[in-house]
Every structure is written in C-alpha cells, then in structure tokens.
Amino acid sequence: MGFSNERMRTGQLVNWFLLDGLELTPAGNPVTKALPLPFGVDHLIGFNELLTCRHPENAGVHFFLDDYQFERFWRQPQRYLDALAKCPLVLGPDFSLYTDFPAPIQHWNHYRNQLLTAWLQHNGVCAIPAASWSDEDSFHWCFDGISKGGAVAVSTVGCLVHKDASDGLMGGLKELIRQTEPSEILVYGKTSPAMAALLREHSIPWQAFPHNMATRIRAREEAQ
C-alpha cells in the first residue's frame, strides 16, 4: 500500500526516507560504520562555509557550530550531498545535547546526528560520528549506534573553561572510549594535558584541529 500525500509530507518532515538501507539499533538509532580517518585532510571548515569553499579536496567539514547554522541540512539533506561528497572527510552533525534540554529533545538530537551521519556513509561520503553527551545519565544512550573500532570526533570548545565543564568532558571521553573503543579520535579544539594522558593510556592516536574562530582571530591580530 502506498503512502498518502499527507503521510508522505509528514515522513519528509522527520526524514523518514533517509532510513532506507540503514541498520538500526534495538533502541532505533541508525548505526554508523567504523571508518578510519582519511589521509590528506589538512584543515577543517564549518558547514556554514561549505558552499563557498574553493578547494574542498583537502578540507574536512565539521558541524561544531550553533545548531541554527546547520538546521537547513536536516531540512534539505539532498541539497548538500554533492558538496559534502567533494570533501575527503565529514564530521557528522552535532545537534546539541544541552543538560538543561528535556530528555526527549536530547534523544531526538542524538537520533538526528546518527541518522544524517549514517545516511552520508550510505551515500559514499567518508563521514565519521561526532560523539557528544549531556550528563552521566546520557551515557546509557548517547553513544548508541556508534560502531566499535572506528574514528570518532569530539569537540573541546567551551569544555576547558572551568572545572565542571572539564570534568564533564573527561567523564564523557572515558565512557566514549569504554563503549566504542575508537581506533583514533579527531579533536576539534584544544587537547588538555589530562585528555592527552588519557588517550595515551589507552593507546589511542589523535589528530587535533584548532577552533577556526580562534585561528582567524590570531591571524587577524598578527596581520595588524
């Protein structure tokens, strides 16, 4: 039986049709494949720079931005597929899991992150999941769908400014390592000494890319 027009429109709102061909966990989250980091990525650009990037062949794309800057990708994923496919690496979307968000919103954003990343992989894009978490309660579900043994991206931007945030970063990172056993980690932002020590302890190699805004500010200051 075919879908009615009304049901099809509703399905489009929640990107139901992106699920075709994807594997789901028992909890219903799309499964992302374990992939290594590719060679040749020398810098990252934000998704908001994707359509104006002149040389995407060496650029990885990240979504460590305010959510409103990539909500359009959720609304029209097909529109950006060709542009993303030109880049050697895409870090999956990072819809926020703020601790003061109600749990259903946090679960929804994790689902969206997994769905779009898995869909990109299914369409031949080298995409790795961007892992994120909320509080310790989120550890029960926030890594669901991330396959063991692949590369994972994390952001430390804003997580090293005070002790509570730093402790939250380290707690989540330890749980990420325990649950997903990543082969390598891409760090967007600074790598703290404690974080570097933890990764060495588990023999996990990492690549760190500076926060783009900080890079631009430094470059502008040096040019003056």
N, C-alpha and C positions, 0 to 999 in steps of 0.2 A: 504494500500500500504506500503510495507516495505521500509526501508531506503536503499539508495545506499551505497556502500562501502565508497564513498567519503564523503557523508553526515554523515555517522556514525563516520568516523575519525574526522570530524570537531566537531561533537557533543561531542566526547570524550575529545577534547581539552578544551572545555568550561564546561565539566562535566554536560552536558545536562541530562544524565541519572540519576543523583542524585536527580533530581526533582520529580521522580516518587513517588507518595503518599504524597507529601508535599503540604501544603497550601501556597498560595502566597497572598501578599497584593495587593491592586489595582495598586500600583506602580511596582509590580513584584518582590518584595523582599520576600524570604522564611520566613515563620513565625516560630519562636521558641516558644516552650511551656513554660509556667510559672512553674518552678520547684523549690523546696526548696533545701537548701544546705544539703547534707547528713551528718550523724554523722560519726565520726571516722577518718576524714582526719586531720592528724597532721603535714603534710608538703606538699610543692609543689615542683615538678620537672619541668624543662623545657622540651618541646617536644624533644629537641635535646638529652635528657638523657633517653627517653622512652625505647628504645630497650636494654639499658644496666642496667636498674633498676632491682635490685634483689628482692625487696619486694614492688611490686606495690599495695598491698592490703590496705595500709594506705596513699598512695600518690595521691595527686591531680596533674593534668597535666596542665601547662599553656603555652601560646604561646606569652608571653610578651618578645619577642626576636626580633632580626633583621629579617626582612621578609625572607631573603635568607635561614635562618635556618629551615623554615618550608614550603617553596615553594614545596618541594617534597611531602608534604601531599596533596596539591592541585593537583599535577600531578598524584599521585597514592594513593587516599584515602583508597581504599580497602586493600592495603598492610598493613596499620597501624590500621585497625579496631579492630582486635583481641587484640592487645596490649593495645589499649586505653580502651577497654571494661573490662580489668582486673583491672582498677583503679576505685575507688569509685566516682571520680569526674573529669570532664574535663572542663576547662575553654575554651570557644570557641576560634578559631583563631582570631588574631588581626592584619590582614594586615593593613598597615599604612594609615592614613588619614592626611598626612602632609599638612600644609596650603599652601605650595608652589607647591603641586601637582595640575595639572589641574583638574577641577571638574569631568570630566568623569572618571579619574583614581580613584578619591576618591569614587565616586559612585560604581565603579566596585569592589573596595576592600571591601566596606560595603556589597555588594551583596555576595561576596565570603565568608565573615565572617558569614553571616546569613545562606548561603546555607550549609556550612560544619557543622555548629552547629546544624541546623535543621536535617540534614542527620544523624548525630551521634545520636540525640534523636530518630529519626525514627528507628534506628537500636538497640535501647535498651540501649544506653550509657547515663549515667547521665551527661549531658552537659548543662552548663548554658552560656548565651551570655556574651561576654566581650565587654562592651559598650565603644565606643570611638567617638571622634568628632574632627572637624577641627576648623573653626571659627564659628561665630554666624550664618552665612548663612547655615552652615551644619545642624543646629538644625531642619530644615524643613524636613530632610530625614535620618539623621544618626542614629535614633532610630527606623526607620520603620521596622516592623517585630518582634520587641521585645514585647512579650505579657505582659500585665499588671499583677502585683501581684506576680511575681516570684523573685528568687535570680538573681542578676546581679554582674558581676565582673568588677572592674576598676583598672587601674594601675596608681600610682602616681610617678613612677620612672621618673626622669628628669623634673617633673612638679612643684617642690618646690624649684628650684634653684634660681629663680628670680621672681620679682613681676608679670611681664606679664604672665609668664607661670602659676604661682599660681592663678592669676585672671582668666585665661582661664580654669583651672581645676575647679574652683569653679563655674564659669558660666555654664560650661557643666554639672556639677554634679547637679546643681539646675534644669536644664532643663530635665535631665535624670529622676530626681525624679518626676517632674511635669508630664512628658509624660508617664512614665512606672509604677509609683507607686510601686517601688520594695518592696518586703517583707523583704529583707535583702540584704546587699552588702558585697561582698568579696573584700577587699582592698589588692592589691599587691604593697608593698612598705610602706612608712611611712604614717601615718594619721596625718595631720596637726591639730592644735587646732581649726582652723576655720572649717575644714572639719568635725571634731568630733562634734562641736557645731551644725552644720547644720543637721547632721544625728540625733542628739538628739532632735533637734527642731521638726523634722518630725517623731520621734519615730521609726526610722529605725535601727534595730540592725546591727552590722557589725562584721566581723572577719578580722583581719589584718595578713598578712603573709609577713615577711621581704623579701627584694630583695635578691635572692640567692647569687649573686656575693658579696654583702656586707657581708652576713653571712660567706661566705668562707674566705674573707679577714680577718675578725675579728678572726675567728677560727685559721687561719694560724699565725696571729700576736700573739695570746695568747699562741700558742704552741712554739713560739721561746723563 
